[in-house]
Amino acid sequence: MITRRLSLALLASSALGLMACSREDAASGQPATAAPIDPAQAYDTVAREAKGFTAGAMMSAHTVYVLFDPQCPHCSHLWESSLPLQTKVKFVWAPVAILGPKSLPQGAALMQAANPVETMTAHEKSLLAGQGGMSASASIPAEVEATIKTNTALLDRLGADSVPFIVARHAGSGQVITRAGSMDTAGLSSWLGMQP
């Protein structure tokens, strides 16, 4: 019985580990350099400091922030899970660079795209198909590179060690909620407190 419980616990933790990409997956990690953010202040801080592109209902009062790495397949799954909710929710996708050398150029390409939602959709399909995502120039404007590095430092200050990292307010309670990892559309909707 103990062995079975231990096996089930290990299986559950393995499954949970498959829902996010962690800094340990990257060739080199960066230590946090600034003071950590108080969890109660996470939403306001991310709303103020995270820079990315917006997808979904632009006029929605419900804004969800997603810090993601363009090389993370779990972020790709979350992107696809968010698509059906984009008629009701405004998502801000803020790229970070923690998973390797392609992360920064691809994040920059998404930030500079004429239509970032269309570009992100094509990129994520390519990534999920095992094709590595979009090709992107290594020549990155300094301000765009600085934005992605600021987003990455923000991820550190939030105490997050994996992506995707979601920061939102629960639609019912208004409480600040955070979560590392992907989920399906129904799970995301429920976690956000949206009516079915």
N, C-alpha and C positions, 0 to 999 in steps of 0.2 A: 504494500500500500504506500509506504514512504517512497519507494523507488518510483512508483507510478506517479505520485504527486510531484516528485522532483522532475521527472521526465516531462510532465505536463507544464510545469513552471518554466523549464528550460525552453520547451516548444513555444510557449506563449511569449517569453522574452525574445526569442528568435524572431517570431512573427512581428512583434512590435519593432524590432530593430530593422526589419525590412521596409518599414514605412517612412524612413527618413535617411538622408545621407549625412554622416557626421564628419567633422573635421579630421577624424582619424583616417577617413578614406582618402584624404588629400596627401600629397607628397610632403607638404610642410604646413604646420599650423602656425597661427599667430596668437600670442597670449593677449588677453584683454589689457588695454592700456589706460582705460579711464574708469572712473567710479561706476559701480553697477547701478542699474536703474531700479528704483523701488517698484515692485510689481504693481502697486496701485497706480503708479504714474506711467506705466508702460504705454498705454494707449495714447495719452496726450503727448508723450515724448516721441513716439513713433510717428504720430500725425504731424508733428512739428519738424522732425529731422529726416525721416525717410524720404528718399526721392526715387521715383520710378515712373511707370506709366499706368494709366487708368483703363480698366476694362469693366464693362457692365453699365448699370443704370447711373449715368452721370449725376442725376438730380436726387438720387437716393439719400435718405438721411442715415442709412446703414452703410458705413464704410468699413471694409475689412482690409487690413494690411498683411501682405505676404512677403516675407524676405525669402528669396529663393536664389539658388545657384543654377545657371543655365546648363550645367552638366549633370544635374541631379534628376534621375528618372522618377523619383518620388514626387518631385516638384512638377514633372510632366503629368503624372497621374492626378495631382491636385488641380492643375490647370484644367484638365479635361473634366474633372468632377465639378469645377466651378462654372463651366459653360452654361448648364441649364439654369443656374441661379443668377446669371448676369442680367436677367430682365428685372430683377428685384433688388439686387445688391450692387454697390459700387466696390470694386476690388482695386487696390493699388498694389502693383507688383514691383517690388524694389529689389533689383539684382545685387547679389553679393558675390565675392570671389573667394571660395574656400576649397574648391575641389580640384584645382589644377590649372594648367596654363591656358586652356581654352575658355575658362570661366569669365575672365575680365574682358577679352575681345568680344565674346558673344553677348555679354551683358551690355557692353557699349553699343553694339550693333542694334540690340533691342531698344535701348534708350534713344537712339538716333533715327529709328525707322520712321518712315512717313506714316505707316499704319502699323503701330506696334502690336495690336491685337492680332491682325492677320499674320504678321511676321512671327509672333510668338506661337501661334497655332501651327504654322508650318515647321518651325524649329522643334517644337515638342513632338510632333509626329515623326520627324526625322530621328530625334533622340530615342524615342520609344521603339523605332524600327531598327535600332542598333547602328544607325548611320552617323552618329556623333553630333547631330544638330547642324545648324547653319555654318557655312564658312564665314569667317569674319576677319577683317583686317587687324593686324597687330598695331597699326598706327591709330592711336586713340587720342582724341583731344584731351588736353590736361584737365579741363573742368569736368568732363565725363568720367575720367579715371578717378578724380578726386571724389566725385559723387559715389561711385561704387565702393571706394575705400571707406568713405564715411558710413555707408550702409553696412559694410562688413564690421566696422568698429561698433556700430549700433547693435548688431547681432551679438557681439561679444558682451557688450554692456547689459544686454537683456539676460545674460547668463545662458544663452542658447548655444549648444554645441552641435546642432544639426539643423538641416533644412529639409523641407520647407518649415518656416516658423511663422505662425499666424498670430496676429494680434487684432482683437476685435472687442466690441461690446455686445453682450448677450441682448438680443432683441427684446426679450421679455423683461429681464431684470435690470438691464443697463450696466451690469457688472462687467468689469474688464476681464476678458478671458484670453489666455494664451495657450498655444499648443505647438509642439514640434511634431511633424509627420503629416502624412497624407491620409485621406479618407475618401470614401465614395460620396456621391452626391447626397444621398439620404443622410449619411452620417454628418456631413458638413452642414447641411440644412438644420438638422436637429441640434448640433453643437452650437450653432449660431442662434438658436432659439426662434427660428422662423416657423410660421404656421405652415402646416402641410398643404 
